[in-house]
Every structure is written in structure tokens, then in C-alpha cells.
Amino acid sequence: MHEYPNSNNEKKEMEKLSNIHNEKLVVTHTELNEDEEPPSKQMFINEETLLTEYLQNKLERDKTSLSERSSEFLRKYFPEASERDWNNWKWQLKNSVTTIQQLSKFLELSVNEIRPAQAINDTLPIRITPYYLSLLDKYKADQPLRKSVVPVFDEFLVSRGEASDPLSESHHSPVPNIVHRYPDRVLFLVTGFCSTYCRYCTRSHMVAKDKCHIGLKAWEPGLQYIRKNTNIRDVLISGGDPLTMNDLNIEYLLSRLRDIEHVEIIRIGTKVPVVLPQRINRSLVNVLKKYHPLYISIHFTHPDEITPEVKEACEKLTNAGIPLGSQTVLLKGINDNVPVMKQLMHGLLKIRVRPYYLYQCDPILGSAHFRTPIDKGLEIIRGLRGHTSGYAVPQYVVDAPGGGGKIPLLPDYFQGREDSYVLLKNYEDKIFKYPDFS
Ligand code: SF4
């Protein structure tokens, strides 16, 4: 387990602190004559120093801690590397796995996982950080996290209704890297690189060409477009994964957007806190918090992703005043049942990430093995709404193929009308009448 100060250690420290505190009180009390001043200010200063020291030590421990799982993995597969290396996001990127041959050193691959070896260059490449690799089950090919990032032969089977750009983003792109679908907001695709590639990625047609980041010059038409269109009040920065860029590039981009008066809010879509939590370091957070109001939507797939490292990364962001929301793609055999989804949503709330969207999986090429029927999504929402906190219920949406945008779907709570009443079904399937008189 992660070496957060465990309750025993913490208790001992608190006891020590409290003993010192009590001793001081006793000394102060015995030294005082009855007509003397009450315990001096000096005592509070000492107390303050002790508390500050305690809290600083605690913070230091949190910062340098490494989970037992990560430590074991590091010792076993990267014996030359230090914990410091492991906690360095650039080391994580440099040591990511990018071929099936490399993967086979960490996992016992199934036939279905080995078969794409010849053709992988024609499709979405592999990229998995050592950190995320440490969460994968070495033996079970059907482990949910493993299925989300390890390619299988099914990716090469194209089914009816699938397309390489099912959301027609290229048809809604007035200038390179901008998708303008809704009147008051745009999607700004600032990089084609991700630290880990999800096998069901909607943008697999544009991400992962592994030429890494597209560069500052390539952003200029997008920035000019946003500046000229005064109706754009909300910019969603995505890609690829924007948080894989270095601090300087992120700061440049945010400051250019903040310079545009009509841009009210900036949002970032990312999976980095989940697959590369080491990236959420102090210098990045210091950059991000300068550009409020800034929102971050984090791509979570399964409750097993909520590790101590991820919790710590999310805490750093929320403590910097950045509201966090989650986006989850509904995936067959990965998260397509009520208990798993409920566990995920509860886990997110505990780390202060507000469940936001549950997406129906987009019909990209070779995605049939990931897609569930729409009824499955409705069943999950039915299993959450009313059965748990409203905060734990994401909005289930289908991003309409052809560029229709996000369309929310709800179970049949609205049952029609009867005279001047609306018939409504509650979470227990009981019908209620609402007087809808005008
Ligand atoms: S992180 Fe997002 S953009 Fe990157 S591969 Fe996954 S789904 Fe695609």
C-alpha cells in the first residue's frame, strides 16, 4: 500500500506533539503567579512552530512516498532506476512501452493480444506508461484495465456503422486544430500525443502519429480564429493529451487564451492524472492556477484506476482551486455494469472529482468489441439514479455520429400525460402524477 502516514505513525506523532504541548502548559502554569499574565504569546509561537514542523514533515513524506505496488514493480523491471526516476514524468514517458515485444516482458500475452503484432503500425500505436503498466494484471487478459490499453486482434475487424472519424470533426473544423460545433464554444486540439493510448479512442484517426506535439506555430490559426469569433466564451483544450506538453508550452497557450477578452472559461480534457499522475507536480499546478477560471475533465474508466497516486494528483489540482469533472466511456467487459460504475462514481466523489459524462462508445473502426447496446447505458443510469447520491450520477450521452453533438439519454421517467397531469416514474418504478396546469 501507499505509504501515507499510517494511523499508528500519525497517532504517535500527535501524541508526541500533545505531550510537548502539555509539558509546556504545565511549565507555564507552575511558573506563573496568580496575578501574572495568562500564558504568554511565546507559548503560542512554540505551538505554531511545532505544528508547522509536523505538517511540513507530513507533506514531505506524502511527496516522496511510493506505493508498495509501484516499488515492487520498479525493483523488478527497472532495477537501475531510482524512486526519484519513477516519480519523474519524463522518465515515465521515456520508459513507456510502445511495442508488443516490449509488452511481452511485462505481461503473459494471449493469442488475441499477440496477433496484432504485424499490423499495429497501421492502426493506433501502443503506448503505456510504466506506472499504468504496474496496474495491469500479468496473467489475466480480461482484466478491465488491461483491455483498455493492450491491443487485440478484434481492432482489425471493421463492423457496419463504424468510421474513422465518426463524429465528423473534420467537417466542423473551420481552421486546423479547431472543432466548432456549438455556437459559444470550441474544441482546440493542441497535440496529437498521449502518454497512454486508449484502444477505443474517438480520435484514433488523428492522435498518436508519434510526431509528438504539433508545435506553437500550428496553434496560431486556432488562436486567431478564437480571437476573431467573439461568441466563443468557452475553449476546451484537448488532443491528444494537453498535459503531456511541457509547462512552458502549457503556460504559453493558457496565457494566449486568457488574453482574449471574450474567452470566459478554459477547460482541459486529459487522462494524465490517471495514467501519469507524476505529471501533476508543483510546477505544473503553479502554472495552471494562474489561469482561472480553469476546469479539468479527467478521463476515468474503472475504479481500479483510483490509486493513492491518482488521489494525490487530483488533490493537488483541487487544492489549487481547479474544479474537476470525470468523463467515462461505457465499455463492454470493462465497466458495463451497475456495481462497477457505482464503485467508480463513489470513488471519484471521494477524491473530489464530480462525475460528469458517461459516454456511449463512439463507433470508430474496429470498436465492436468495446461497444454496448444503448439499453446497457440506460440500465446503468437506472441503477444509479435514486439509488445513490445525485452527485454520483453522470449524464449519459451519445455523441451523435455525423456531428450532431452530445445528446443526453435518460431512462423512461416521463410516462406521458393524463388530462392535465404528467405521469412520472420514480426510481422504484412507481408512477406519480404531477399537476401540470397552466
Ligand atoms: S487519452 Fe483521450 S485522446 Fe488520448 S488515447 Fe485516450 S481517449 Fe484518446
Residues whose N, C-alpha, C, O or C-beta is under 5 A from the ligand:
A	BS01	SF4	C194 T196 Y197 C198 C201 T202 G239 G240 K271
